[in-house]
Amino acid sequence: MPARIDDLLVLNANLNKSDFAKYLRDREAVLPNDFGGLGDGVADDRTAIQACFDRAGADQKFAMIPPGTWNVSGTVTLPGGARGLIMQGTIRYTGTAPTSVLVLGDGGTIRNAEKLYSGLNVLRQTLSDWSSEADIGITVRNVDASQIELRRVEGFTIGMRTLGDGRGVEDSTFTLGRIVNNRIGLDIWCATATAWNTSIRYYGGHFAQATGVNAAQDRFGVRFGNEAGAYSNHNRHVFDAPNFELRQAGSNIAIPFLNQTSGSAIIARNMRMEACSPLAARHTAGAQDCEYDIAWTNTYLVGIDYTSTANRCGNAVINRHRAPASRFQRFLAGVPNTRAAAFRQSATEVGVEGLITIATSTTTATFMADFCFNGLTDLTPTDRAVTLAANRGLGWMLDTTQAKEFALAHWLTSGASGGRLFVRVFDGAGNVREDIAGDVLASITTMQWNGPAKGWNAGAPMDDANFNRRQTIRVGPSVAYAQVGVIGFDGPVDLQSLRLYGLPEAAPAVLNGTPLLTGALFGSGRREFAAEVSWDLPSLAPGATALIDVTVNGARAGDLAQASLVSSTRFIELDAAVWSNNTVRAMARNISAATFDLAAATLSVGVVKRRVP
């Protein structure tokens, strides 16, 4: 029979204390049975387990929990000196006070390296009400280059927490089993500014909730977080094939990933989502470069929830379920060379076909059409680009009622750095939205409100050296239209090309050139303007002429003009010219030898802006 501390009987042989100590030292693993533990599901084995753990730490051995149910009324801690823990049985917490039941490794600045924690299995006898985050099943502290296998953790506010305390959690592998009935299944946490939690691999994991468990409360599979002022750059956490069955019902929120940090590269591959909210993740701060790959879900249009406190975007959901082609971006619009598309808007103004000209000077405008210029001064064509002054830009007007996230790529002459993102946002009636939190986010810069221009510009110029040339932007749920482009801001920039991409789930309308944007400024990247009127010509003798002035908003002196008449005779010669701003004069001449009087017919007048030579 096993040794008992009360009578020092080991394998039916009486031993003195020295012999017993030698017996424990020579064993590869220390058991709680050696210290009077029973594992019968009735007795409180906390003291025996803690004595076992302390001995394993002192002798640098494995601790082992044999088969059985081992009740504990409080925390048990395995010191960092132990080589690891092998669990065949279950630790059951019988208390009610919030506590971390099983703590693995030393805290502070101690590095717990090359550990093996296998078969971890901890449950709560009484299901937690999730009111306290001090209620934790397992805490793994400061592990490095270690292997952790979790079989089950059940019934806590937080199932398992990996804790960077005075130093970090890093370069370790977690194999995850059942993580059930916890408000937060896996909590990836940092407690201090000198801690970190990075470079971890996770395999599997069944994050689940039973029906009726704290049904009114929100629940999350994995959380990334930190104490106030602690390390928040959690990065390179890779999850393979996790399964989330979080029992979303009624008003509760059930989201696989909650990211409260400003970290990056949280990668989840081949996720399964059942009974979850249609959200792969919720981001509340500056997390970016995260990818959530959905293999299967019973919801639709799964996305990311950016709360009002989020200050970065640049993350992606890859919806494979019923939409494998959605792994690819959708090209929305582009001008491969601005110089080749440049035209003369007027004698002093230049525009670029297909692009709205943007002004960032002080404005009193409120309606979106009044922010869209066809061309302006301070756009200067060069031999290969168009130079934008600091307060000028080029871009698009987009319908963002469904599509919310876009990537903008630009190129300056010789690959120079510079230019800033610029975004104006509008409501469903086309009225500008001014300085509303959450309306505009960018991936690698903070968008700053520009009050005089009534728009948002990036906090820094786009520059490969600062890793921010490639930018993603995201607009908020109440934004119906957005003007998106690049401006000079810091000084003139020689813009050669501009392209816009979106996510594949939607094909948002690019509104440049549409009548919707034909306000007082008459145009939004258009070279061609047209008008139609009914013209009842007077009786014309041979060689006689008739004149009519037609309003063509956007026409300027020097524009090329032409006219056509839907007529039953071919003996009408038509000529047209821009007579004054917004007015084209058409002339009809009778080139036949007879007098005729035609019925009213449709006169079409067209104006084309001149290319810049």
C-alpha positions in Angstrom: 0.0 0.0 0.0 1.2 3.6 -0.5 3.0 5.5 2.2 1.0 7.5 4.8 2.6 10.4 6.6 1.0 9.4 9.9 2.6 6.0 10.4 5.4 6.0 7.7 4.3 2.7 6.3 5.6 2.2 2.8 4.9 -1.0 0.9 4.2 -2.7 4.2 7.6 -1.8 5.5 8.1 0.5 8.5 10.5 3.4 7.6 12.0 6.2 9.7 11.8 9.7 8.5 15.2 9.7 6.9 14.3 6.6 4.9 11.0 8.1 3.9 12.7 11.3 2.6 15.1 9.1 0.6 12.2 7.2 -0.8 10.5 10.3 -2.0 13.8 11.7 -3.5 14.4 8.5 -5.4 10.9 8.4 -6.9 10.5 10.1 -10.4 7.2 11.6 -9.4 5.6 12.6 -6.1 2.0 11.7 -5.4 -0.5 13.3 -2.9 -1.1 9.8 -1.6 2.4 10.1 -0.1 1.0 12.8 2.2 -2.3 11.3 3.2 -4.4 12.3 0.1 -7.2 10.0 -0.8 -8.8 11.1 -4.1 -12.1 9.6 -3.1 -14.3 12.6 -4.0 -15.2 13.1 -0.3 -12.1 14.2 1.7 -10.5 17.6 1.3 -7.1 16.7 -0.3 -5.8 20.3 -0.5 -3.2 19.9 2.2 -1.9 16.6 0.7 -1.8 18.0 -2.8 0.1 21.1 -1.7 2.6 19.0 0.3 3.1 16.9 -2.8 3.6 20.0 -5.0 6.0 21.5 -2.5 8.1 18.3 -2.4 8.1 18.1 -6.3 9.3 21.7 -6.4 12.0 21.1 -3.8 13.3 17.9 -5.4 12.8 19.1 -9.0 10.5 16.2 -9.8 7.2 15.6 -11.5 4.0 15.8 -9.4 1.4 13.3 -10.3 -2.3 13.3 -9.6 -3.5 9.6 -9.7 -6.9 8.6 -11.0 -9.8 9.7 -8.8 -11.5 12.9 -7.8 -9.3 15.1 -5.6 -11.3 17.7 -3.7 -9.7 21.0 -2.8 -11.2 23.8 -0.7 -8.7 26.4 -1.9 -5.7 27.1 -4.2 -3.0 24.6 -4.8 0.3 25.9 -6.4 3.0 23.8 -8.1 6.3 25.7 -7.7 8.5 26.5 -10.7 11.1 24.1 -9.4 9.0 21.1 -10.3 9.6 19.5 -13.7 6.0 19.3 -14.4 2.6 17.8 -13.5 0.9 14.7 -14.8 -2.8 14.4 -14.1 -4.7 11.2 -14.4 -7.4 12.2 -12.0 -9.5 15.3 -11.5 -9.1 18.3 -9.1 -12.5 19.5 -8.0 -12.9 22.8 -6.3 -15.4 22.5 -3.5 -15.2 26.1 -2.2 -17.3 29.1 -3.1 -14.9 32.0 -2.7 -13.4 33.2 -6.0 -9.8 31.9 -6.3 -7.4 30.5 -8.8 -7.7 26.8 -8.0 -4.6 25.2 -9.7 -1.6 27.5 -10.2 1.4 26.2 -12.2 4.8 27.8 -12.0 6.3 30.7 -10.1 5.3 34.3 -10.6 7.4 37.4 -10.5 10.5 37.4 -12.7 11.0 33.6 -12.5 11.3 31.8 -15.8 9.4 28.5 -15.8 11.1 26.8 -18.7 10.9 23.3 -20.4 7.9 22.3 -18.3 5.5 19.5 -19.1 2.0 19.9 -17.7 -0.1 17.0 -19.0 -3.7 15.9 -18.6 -4.8 19.0 -16.7 -8.4 18.5 -15.4 -10.0 21.0 -13.0 -13.7 21.5 -12.4 -15.9 23.5 -10.0 -18.3 21.6 -7.9 -20.7 24.6 -7.9 -21.0 26.4 -11.1 -19.7 30.0 -10.9 -22.1 32.9 -11.4 -19.3 34.6 -13.4 -19.4 37.7 -11.2 -15.7 37.7 -10.3 -12.7 37.4 -12.6 -10.7 36.1 -9.6 -12.6 32.9 -10.1 -10.1 30.9 -12.2 -9.7 27.2 -12.8 -6.1 27.0 -13.9 -3.3 29.7 -14.0 -0.2 29.0 -15.9 2.6 31.5 -15.1 5.7 32.6 -17.0 6.1 29.4 -19.0 8.7 29.3 -21.8 9.5 26.4 -24.2 6.9 24.2 -22.5 4.2 21.7 -23.3 0.8 22.1 -21.8 -2.1 19.6 -22.3 -5.5 20.6 -21.0 -8.1 17.9 -20.8 -10.9 19.8 -19.2 -11.6 23.0 -17.2 -15.2 23.6 -16.3 -17.5 25.9 -14.4 -15.4 29.0 -13.7 -15.5 32.7 -14.6 -12.2 32.1 -16.4 -11.3 28.6 -17.4 -7.5 28.8 -17.9 -5.4 31.9 -17.7 -1.9 32.1 -19.1 -0.2 34.8 -17.1 2.9 36.9 -17.9 3.7 38.2 -14.4 7.1 39.9 -13.9 8.3 38.3 -17.1 6.7 36.4 -20.0 4.7 33.6 -21.4 6.3 32.5 -24.7 7.4 29.9 -27.2 5.1 27.2 -25.8 2.5 24.7 -27.1 -0.9 24.2 -25.7 -3.1 21.3 -26.6 -6.6 22.2 -25.6 -9.5 19.8 -24.8 -12.9 20.7 -23.2 -13.3 24.2 -21.9 -16.9 24.3 -20.7 -19.3 26.6 -18.9 -16.7 29.4 -18.3 -17.5 33.0 -19.1 -14.0 33.3 -20.6 -12.6 30.0 -21.7 -8.9 30.9 -22.2 -7.5 34.2 -20.8 -4.2 35.4 -22.3 -3.1 38.0 -19.8 -0.3 40.2 -18.6 0.0 41.7 -15.1 2.9 44.1 -15.4 4.7 46.4 -17.8 7.8 44.0 -17.7 5.7 41.0 -18.7 4.8 39.7 -22.1 2.6 37.0 -23.7 3.8 36.1 -27.2 4.6 33.4 -29.7 2.3 30.6 -28.5 0.8 27.7 -30.5 -2.7 26.2 -29.6 -4.1 23.0 -31.0 -7.8 22.1 -30.8 -10.0 23.3 -28.0 -13.8 22.8 -27.5 -15.1 26.0 -26.1 -18.7 25.3 -25.1 -21.6 26.3 -22.9 -24.5 24.1 -21.7 -28.1 25.3 -22.2 -29.2 27.7 -19.5 -25.8 28.4 -18.0 -25.9 32.1 -17.0 -28.0 32.6 -20.1 -28.3 36.4 -19.8 -24.6 37.0 -19.6 -22.1 37.6 -22.5 -19.4 34.9 -23.0 -16.2 34.6 -24.9 -14.0 31.7 -26.0 -10.5 33.4 -25.8 -9.6 36.8 -24.4 -6.5 38.8 -24.8 -6.0 41.4 -22.0 -3.8 43.1 -19.5 -3.9 45.0 -16.2 -3.9 48.8 -16.6 -0.4 49.9 -17.6 0.8 46.4 -18.3 2.2 44.9 -21.5 -0.4 45.0 -24.2 1.4 43.9 -27.4 0.3 40.3 -27.3 1.5 38.8 -30.7 1.8 35.7 -32.8 -0.7 33.5 -31.1 -1.8 30.8 -33.6 -4.9 28.6 -33.0 -5.5 25.5 -35.1 -9.0 24.2 -35.5 -10.7 25.5 -32.4 -14.4 24.8 -32.0 -16.8 27.3 -30.4 -20.3 26.4 -29.2 -21.1 29.4 -27.0 -24.8 29.1 -26.8 -25.9 32.6 -28.0 -29.5 33.1 -27.0 -31.7 36.1 -26.5 -29.7 39.3 -25.8 -26.4 37.7 -24.8 -23.2 38.1 -26.8 -21.3 35.0 -27.7 -18.0 35.7 -29.5 -15.0 33.4 -30.0 -12.3 36.0 -29.6 -12.2 39.2 -27.4 -9.1 41.3 -27.9 -8.6 44.2 -25.5 -5.0 44.7 -26.4 -3.0 46.5 -29.1 -1.2 43.4 -30.2 -1.0 41.8 -33.6 -1.0 38.6 -35.5 -3.6 36.6 -33.7 -4.3 33.9 -36.2 -7.1 31.4 -35.9 -7.3 28.7 -38.6 -10.3 26.5 -39.5 -12.5 27.8 -36.7 -15.9 26.2 -36.2 -18.7 28.4 -34.8 -22.0 27.0 -33.7 -24.6 29.0 -31.7 -22.4 32.1 -31.7 -23.0 35.7 -32.5 -22.2 36.5 -36.2 -18.8 37.8 -35.0 -15.5 36.0 -35.0 -14.0 38.7 -32.7 -14.5 41.8 -30.8 -11.7 44.4 -30.7 -11.7 47.2 -28.1 -8.3 48.7 -28.6 -5.5 48.8 -31.2 -5.1 45.1 -32.3 -4.2 44.7 -36.0 -3.0 42.1 -38.5 -5.3 39.4 -37.0 -6.9 36.8 -39.1 -10.0 34.6 -38.3 -10.5 31.8 -40.7 -14.0 30.3 -40.5 -14.2 26.7 -41.7 -17.9 26.3 -40.7 -20.6 28.4 -39.1 -24.3 28.3 -38.7 -24.5 32.1 -39.0 -24.0 34.4 -41.9 -21.7 37.3 -42.8 -19.4 36.7 -39.9 -17.3 39.8 -39.1 -15.4 41.7 -36.4 -17.0 44.0 -33.9 -14.9 47.2 -33.4 -16.2 49.0 -30.2 -16.1 52.7 -29.7 -12.8 52.4 -27.9 -11.0 50.6 -30.8 -8.4 52.8 -32.5 -7.1 50.4 -35.2 -8.5 48.1 -37.9 -6.5 46.1 -40.4 -7.9 42.6 -39.4 -9.6 40.1 -41.5 -12.3 37.4 -41.3 -11.9 34.7 -44.0 -15.3 33.1 -44.6 -14.7 29.7 -46.1 -18.1 28.3 -45.2 -20.2 28.3 -48.4 -18.0 31.0 -49.8 -14.5 29.7 -50.5 -13.8 32.3 -53.1 -14.2 35.0 -50.4 -10.6 34.4 -49.4 -9.6 36.9 -52.1 -9.8 40.7 -52.1 -12.2 42.5 -54.5 -10.7 45.2 -56.8 -13.1 48.1 -56.7 -11.6 51.0 -58.6 -8.2 52.3 -59.7 -6.3 54.7 -61.9 -3.1 53.1 -63.1 -1.6 56.5 -64.0 -3.0 59.8 -63.0 -1.0 61.8 -65.6 -2.5 59.8 -68.5 -6.0 60.5 -67.1 -5.4 64.2 -66.4 -7.7 66.8 -68.1 -8.2 70.5 -68.0 -11.3 71.3 -66.0 -10.9 75.0 -66.9 -8.2 77.4 -68.0 -6.6 77.1 -64.5 -7.9 73.9 -63.0 -6.9 70.3 -63.6 -8.8 67.1 -62.8 -8.2 63.3 -63.1 -10.7 61.2 -64.9 -12.3 58.7 -62.6 -11.2 60.4 -59.4 -12.8 63.1 -57.2 -10.6 66.1 -56.5 -10.5 66.7 -52.8 -9.9 70.0 -51.0 -8.9 70.1 -47.4 -9.2 73.8 -46.9 -11.8 75.3 -44.6 -15.3 74.6 -45.8 -18.9 75.4 -44.8 -20.3 72.6 -46.9 -22.6 70.0 -45.4 -23.9 67.8 -48.3 -21.6 65.2 -49.8 -21.9 66.4 -53.4 -20.5 69.8 -52.3 -17.3 68.1 -51.2 -16.7 66.6 -54.6 -14.7 68.7 -57.1 -14.3 67.8 -60.8 -11.0 69.6 -60.8 -9.1 72.4 -58.9 -6.1 74.6 -59.0 -2.9 73.3 -57.4 -3.0 70.1 -59.3 0.0 70.2 -61.6 0.7 67.5 -64.2 4.3 66.5 -64.6 5.9 64.1 -67.2 4.7 61.1 -65.3 2.4 62.1 -62.4 0.1 64.8 -61.0 1.5 66.9 -58.2 -1.0 67.5 -55.4 -0.5 70.5 -53.2 -0.7 70.0 -49.4 -4.4 70.9 -49.3 -5.3 68.8 -52.3 -6.2 65.1 -52.8 -7.7 62.5 -55.1 -10.1 59.7 -54.3 -13.6 58.1 -54.5 -17.0 58.4 -53.0 -18.3 55.0 -51.8 -21.6 53.5 -50.8 -20.7 52.0 -47.4 -24.1 50.8 -46.2 -22.9 47.2 -46.2 -19.2 47.3 -47.1 -17.2 48.8 -44.3 -13.5 48.0 -44.8 -11.3 49.0 -47.6 -7.6 49.0 -48.6 -6.1 51.9 -50.4 -2.8 51.5 -52.3 -0.9 54.4 -53.9 2.4 55.1 -55.6 4.4 58.3 -55.7 7.1 59.1 -58.3 10.2 56.9 -57.8 8.5 55.2 -54.8 8.9 58.2 -52.6 7.2 58.3 -49.2 4.4 60.6 -48.4 0.7 61.4 -48.7 -1.8 60.7 -46.0 -5.1 58.9 -46.0 -8.1 61.2 -45.9 -11.7 60.1 -45.2 -15.0 62.1 -45.0 -18.1 60.3 -43.9 -21.8 60.9 -44.5 -25.1 59.6 -43.2 -27.9 58.1 -45.3 -29.2 61.5 -46.4 -25.7 62.5 -47.6 -25.0 64.9 -44.7 -21.5 65.1 -43.4 -20.9 63.4 -40.0 -18.5 65.5 -37.9 -16.0 64.1 -35.3 -18.0 61.1 -34.1 -15.9 58.4 -32.3 -15.8 55.1 -34.1 -16.7 56.6 -37.6 -13.2 56.0 -39.0 -10.4 53.6 -38.1 -7.1 52.9 -39.9 -4.8 49.9 -39.6 -1.4 51.5 -38.9 -2.2 55.0 -37.9 -4.5 57.1 -35.8 -7.1 59.0 -37.8 -7.2 62.6 -36.6 -10.2 64.9 -36.9 -9.6 67.9 -39.2 -12.3 70.3 -38.2 -11.9 73.0 -40.9 -12.0 70.3 -43.6 -14.7 68.3 -41.9 -12.8 65.1 -42.5 -10.3 62.6 -41.0 -6.7 62.5 -42.0 -4.0 60.0 -41.0 -1.8 60.9 -38.1 1.3 60.2 -40.1 2.4 60.1 -43.8 2.5 56.7 -45.5 6.1 55.5 -45.6 7.6 52.0 -46.0 10.4 52.9 -43.5 7.7 53.3 -40.9 5.8 50.2 -42.0 2.6 52.2 -42.8 2.4 52.5 -46.5 -0.1 49.7 -46.8 -3.2 50.9 -45.0 -6.6 49.5 -44.3 -9.5 51.8 -43.3 -12.8 50.9 -41.7 -15.9 53.1 -41.3 -18.5 52.8 -38.6 -22.0 51.2 -38.7 -23.8 54.5 -39.1 -21.7 55.7 -42.1 -23.7 55.3 -45.3 -21.2 57.1 -47.7 -17.5 57.7 -47.4 -15.1 59.8 -49.4 -11.8 58.0 -49.4 -8.5 59.2 -50.8 -4.9 60.5 -50.5 -4.0 64.1 -49.7 -0.7 65.9 -49.7 -1.0 67.4 -46.2 2.7 67.6 -45.3 3.6 69.2 -48.6 3.3 68.5 -52.4 3.3 64.8 -53.5 3.7 63.5 -57.0 0.9 60.9 -57.2 1.2 58.4 -60.0 -1.3 55.7 -59.3 -4.2 55.0 -56.9 -6.1 51.7 -56.4 -8.9 50.7 -54.1 -9.8 47.2 -52.8 -12.6 45.8 -50.6 -13.6 42.6 -48.9 -15.2 40.0 -51.2 -18.5 39.7 -49.4 -19.8 42.9 -51.0 -19.4 44.9 -54.2 -20.0 48.5 -53.0 -20.9 51.1 -55.6 -18.2 53.6 -56.5 -20.3 56.8 -57.0 -17.8 58.9 -58.9 -19.3 60.5 -62.0 -22.9 59.8 -61.0 -25.7 62.4 -60.9 -25.9 61.9 -57.1 -22.6 63.9 -56.9 -23.6 66.6 -59.3 -24.2 69.4 -56.9 -23.1 73.0 -57.1 -19.6 71.8 -58.1 -20.9 69.9 -61.2 -18.8 66.8 -61.4 -16.7 64.2 -59.7 -13.9 63.0 -61.9 -15.8 63.3 -65.2 -14.4 64.4 -68.6 -17.8 64.2 -70.4 -20.9 66.1 -69.6 -24.2 65.9 -71.5 -27.7 67.5 -71.6 -30.9 66.9 -73.6 -33.6 69.4 -74.4 -36.6 69.4 -76.8 -36.0 71.9 -79.6 -38.8 73.0 -82.0 -36.9 74.7 -84.8 -38.5 77.6 -86.6 -39.2 77.5 -90.3 -35.7 77.7 -91.9 -35.1 79.0 -95.4 -32.1 77.6 -97.4 -28.9 78.6 -95.6 -30.8 80.0 -92.6 -29.7 79.3 -89.0 -31.3 79.0 -85.6 -29.6 79.2 -82.2 -30.4 77.7 -78.8 -28.5 77.9 -75.5 -28.5 74.7 -73.4 -27.4 74.5 -69.8 -24.6 71.9 -69.4 -23.4 72.1 -65.8 -19.7 71.7 -65.6 -19.0 73.1 -69.1 -16.1 75.6 -69.3 -14.6 77.8 -72.0 -12.3 75.7 -74.2 -14.1 72.4 -73.7 -14.9 70.4 -76.8 -18.6 70.6 -77.6 -20.9 68.8 -80.1 -24.6 68.4 -80.7 -27.0 66.1 -82.4 -30.7 66.3 -83.3 -33.1 63.4 -83.5 -34.5 64.5 -86.9 -36.3 63.1 -89.9 -34.1 65.1 -92.3 -30.3 64.9 -92.9 -30.2 68.4 -94.2 -29.6 70.0 -90.8 -26.0 70.9 -90.0 -25.3 71.3 -86.3 -22.5 73.1 -84.5 -21.9 73.7 -80.8 -19.5 75.6 -78.6 -19.2 76.5 -74.9 -20.6 80.0 -74.9 -20.1 80.7 -71.2 -19.6 78.7 -68.0 -22.3 75.9 -67.8 -23.8 77.0 -71.2 -23.4 75.5 -74.6 -24.8 77.3 -77.7 -26.0 75.1 -80.5 -26.6 76.3 -84.0 -28.7 74.6 -86.7 -28.3 75.5 -90.4 -30.5 74.4 -93.3 -28.1 73.1 -95.9 -30.9 72.1 -98.4 -32.4 74.0 -101.3 -35.8 74.1 -99.8 -37.5 75.7 -96.8 -38.8 73.4 -94.1 -40.3 73.5 -90.7 -39.6 70.4 -88.5 -41.6 69.2 -85.6 -40.0 69.4 -82.1 -37.1 67.0 -81.7 -34.6 66.0 -79.0 -31.4 68.0 -79.1 -28.4 66.3 -77.4 -25.4 68.4 -76.4 -22.1 66.9 -75.2 -19.0 68.5 -73.7 -15.6 66.8 -73.3 -12.8 68.2 -71.2 -9.5 68.5 -73.0 -6.7 66.1 -72.1 -3.6 67.7 -70.7 -1.0 67.4 -73.6 
